């Protein structure tokens, strides 16, 4: 299964978040990302040579997130953009978070 080829499915809540084992099994498919907050979130910091490029990347991430209806927390500063995914309705990780992580990673390549 190529995560970039999948679409995000609406998450209405009422489904359990991924277990740590499930999240760890998908982690190799999103190189550079890490599980944080006791494996309830997925995070990666992208490095850039200046603020303008970090901001431009954040805007591209925003466009992808809007198209899929699945939004990260973005932290942008001089030379970096940190992207963090967590599905709020289930207070943890969902396959959508990994789909979006794969797409965001592809933006950086």
N, C-alpha and C positions, 0 to 999 in steps of 0.2 A: 504494500500500500504506500503510494507516494503522497505524503501529506499535502503537498502543494496542489495536487489535483483534486482534493476534496473541497467541498463547500461547507461552510459553517451551518450547522443546523440550529434552529431556534431552541434555546434552553429556557423552558418555562419554570424551572425549579422542580422540586419533588423527586429529582433523581439524585442518587448519592454522588459525591465527588469521587474522582479517581482515588484508588488506594495508592499508597507509596509505591508498591510493587508495579502497579499499572503505569504510573508516571515514569518510574525508572526504566521500564521496558520501552517506552516511546522516546526517552531522552536521547539515545544515539541517533535518532532521525532528525534531531535539531542541534547540530554541532554548535558549540559555543554557548549554549543556553544552560542554565543551572536551575535546580529546584531550590526554592527558598521558603522560609516560614513554614518549616516542618512539612515540606512538599505540598503546600497549598497554593503556591504561586510559581511562575516560571519567569526567569529574568535573564537579560543579557545587556551588557554595556558595549556599545559600538564606539570606536575611537575615530576621530577625524582630525585633520591638520589645523582646523580653525572653527570658529563659532558658526560662520555662515554655512559651511557644509554640514555641520551637525544639525542645524536648524532646517536645512533643505531636506535632510534625511527624515527628520521628525515629520515634516509636512507630507512626504511620500508615504510614511507609515500611516499617517492620519487618513490619507486618501484610500489606502487599502482597507483600513479599519472601517471607514464609513461605508465602503462598498459591501463589506461582509456583515456590517452591523455588530461587530465584536471589537470592543475598544480597549486598548491598553492604557496603563498609566505611563506617561512619558516624562522623563526628567532630562532637560537639555541644558548644557553648559558649554563653556569654551572647550571645544575638542571632544565632546562626548554626547551621546544620546543613550540614556538607559531606557529600556523597554521592558515593561512588566505586565504579564497576563495573569488573570485570575477571574474565574466566573463568579461574580458576586451573588447571583441567585442561589448558588449551591455552596457558597463559601469554600471553594476549592477549585481544583482543576477539572476540566472537561476536555474532550477531544478537540473542541474548537480552539482551545488555547494552544495546542500543539500545531494545529493547522495554521493558525495565524503566526506562530513563531517560525514555522517553516517559510511562510511567505515573506515575513519581514527579513529573515536571514537571506533569502534570495535577492531582496532589494539591495543588500550590502555587497553582493558579489559583483 
